């Protein structure tokens, strides 16, 4: 990524053990600062490279590599991503179409 660019991100996380649910609350709070909360542990939105670095740094404090998973899909523009809903489409994503 080049500084000054804006990227469209799709971020998903999963915490491992049941007792890590409190950690999921931290993930939720941090991700909401930078992206739109789409459903449960899925976030989408535009982000600049410096903000992406900040997001990563904040999440890194809580990620346990052996049990937690964070998956990030990125694209230069949202229009290059194909989105398909199976089941109910959430209105929170309507501003991304």
N, C-alpha and C positions, 0 to 999 in steps of 0.2 A: 504494500500500500504506500502511496505517495502522500506526504503531508499536504493538507488542504483539500484532499479528495473527500468525498462523502460516499459511504458504502451502505448498502442495504444488508441487514443482518437478520438471520433467523437463528435464535439461540434456544437450546433445550437443555434441561438439566435433570439429573436423577441422582438422588442420594441413596446410598447402599442400605444400611441397616435401619430397622424401625426406630431405634433410639436416636438416629440422626435427623429426625423430623425437625428438631429445633434448629438444626443447621439449614434446613430447607427454608425456614423463615428468613434467615440472613440472605440466602440466595435470592429470594423473592424481593426483599427490600432493596438489595443492591441493583438487581436487574431492572426494577421499576424506575430507578433514577435515570437510566439511559435509554430504555426501550419501552415499547407498549406491551403490556401483559395481555396475551391473546387467550390462553387457557392454561390452567394448572401450572405447569412448569415450562411453558413455551412463551417466548418473547420475540417481537419483530420490531424493526424500525431502522431509520437511517442513523448513522453514527460516523464521526470523523475518526481518523487513526489515533489522534491523541486521546480522545474519549474512550476508544476501544482499549487502549493501553491501561487507562485508569480502571475501566471495568474489569479487565483481566487481573490487575493487581489486587483489587478489592475481593474478587472471588477466590483468588489463589490462597488467601488466608484460611479459607474454609474447605477447600477441596482436599480430600484424602484420595490419592491416586489409586489406592487398592480397592476402594469401594464406591467412589462417586464418579459421575460422568457428566461432562459438559460438552455438547456438540454445537459447533458454530458453522452455519452455512453463510457464505458472504457472496455478494455480487456487486458490481459497479452500479447497477440499477435494479430496482425491484421488478421492472418489466421483464427482465431476463429469467425470472423465476416463475415456474408454472405452479399455481396453487390450486389444489383440488380438495374439496371437502367431502368426506364420507360421513354422513349423518348431518346433524344440525350445523349450519354455518354460523359462526359467532359474529355479531355485528361489530365487534371491536376491530375487526380486520377490514371493514368496508372502506375505510379511508386509504387502504393500500391497493385497491383495485383500480 
